[in-house]
Amino acid sequence: MSQSQSSRRELFRGAAATVAAGAVLGGAPVASAAGKTAAEGRIKQSVCRWCYGEIPLDELCSAAARLGLVGIDLMRPEDFPTIKKHGLICTMVSAGSLTDGLADPKYHKASIESTVEAIEATSREGWRNVICFSGNRRGIDDKVGMDNCVKALKEIVPVAEKANVIVNMELLNSKVDHHDYMCDHSAWGVELVKRVGSDHFKLLYDIYHMQIMEGDVIRTIEKHHDAFGHYHTGGNPGRHELDDAQELNYKAIARAIADTKDDVFFAHEFIPVRDPLTSLAEAVALCVV
């Protein structure tokens, strides 16, 4: 390990100890320097792994547990033992390709196989959520793309129903980050949920992405929460910290989600530009309602 790597690891460890309250008393998380832990709130918070890629997974899991998070988002089976060691779950299991998804029939075979494998791995752990994607349009009309998604999902969803797993298609913005992605508006996604017609297919409502595409976040959550099986955070603009440099009021959004009384996970998916674990602890405390 290089000196710079060693120094960086020590920085992460120090941040985890200071900000995430690096002790557990009687099995309960201690409140962080930034405020309450997630365990004290009405919504179940988690964190997306990819945003903290420089932190070893074992250390991220340790910090997450101390912050009262229930799990880690967007992981694969090879990482499950590390998550479980810390008493966490995978709150959203990875599957499929973001760009080569269900809207295009030429990717159906690969997408269905990947999603079914993830469903089976998730079911074996007794967990709940698997992600899926519409993929890019590539000139396919949105109506035809929806028909194609329905056709593929009619093969996937019976497997999910039998396994007691929910497949969640993520809503992403096609304006800034994922050009040409089809499932880029909540209305399109909600209609897809209706057409599939199963409690085991829902949407991953990404607040950052939908703020870019359509705004009106709280009203959308209140109106369509039955179609949303999972939530992601992120400050806009920039997809960074949930602070006063961005335009979303995450305290109010978290309260709106809690008020629906839905059994969902609320995963932080912002890219920190400051000390990552400090930023995570602040976001967690902000969203305790």
ABEGO torsion letter per residue (X at the ends): XBAAAAAAAAAAAAAAAAAAGABBBGGBBBBBAAEBBAAABABBBBBBAAAAAABBAAAAAAAAAAAGBABBBGBBAAAAAAAAAAGBBBABBBBEBAABBAABAAAAAAAAAAAAAAAAAAAAAGBABBBBBAEBAGGBBAAAAAAAAAAAAAAAAAAAAAAGBBBBBBBBBAAAABBGBABABAAAAAAAAAAAGBAABBBBBBAAAAAAAAEGAAAAAAAAAAABABBBBEBOBGGBBBBAABABBAAAAAAAAAAAGBBBBBBBBBBBABBAAAAAAAAAAAABX
